[in-house]
Amino acid sequence: MARVGLPVWRALFWGALIAVFGLALLPLAELPPLAFSLSDKAQHALVFTALWCLGATAYPDTRGLLAVALLGYGGAIETAQALTPTRQAEWADWLADAIGIAAGWWATTWAVRLRRAVP
């Protein structure tokens, strides 16, 4: 089975960043329905866990920089939402983003350790 190269992972990561930013600025009424119900904060945490996992796969040697960049990205989303008439910025959303980044860091760290332990 062929392995997916870094250019593909990087394209997926940047595409996800663009998609998330666009969705974050849509009016709530225009967002697609969820397949299952989650709180707003849980959605933030899961999205940023996924972004972390994509980013850590696309840029494996930049974990610290990736964490700072994703925190800044979350802050940019909240700032942009504050400038729209239909969305609002919340510090708790940014905190949920940070929790998602931490969860992603933890998950990818353990995945790498498990991968190295299996012959």
Order of alpha helices (4+ residues) and beta strands (2+ residues): alpha-alpha-alpha-alpha
